[in-house]
């Protein structure tokens, strides 16, 4: 089985190949990718708008149509992240691991477990 960073790199290569086949890189400035990412994240959030927490949890768990929309919006967010990382020459997997390590130091288990306090 491939290491997680290998599969993320492969996914990024697929997304970039899709983009490049359509000559869309010319439109993918860091600014526009960041703005596109916020639009897609907004579309993801909109799926949950006006749902009570229990309704949202049930939809995620049980509603096939909702789950498909959720998967599509999550994929759109991921694609924009992959494009932005590629455009900036950043290793998204390495950046994520580094951020998890910083968060682990900032929020040690013995102090943070079960608490939402910052």
Secondary structure, DSSP 8 states (H G I E B T S, - for coil): ---HHHHHHHHHHHHHHHHHHTT-GGG--HHHHHHHHHHHHHHHHHTTTT--HHHHHHHHHH-HHHHHHHHHHHHHHHHHHHHHHHHHT--HHHHHHHHHHHHHHHS-HHHHTT----
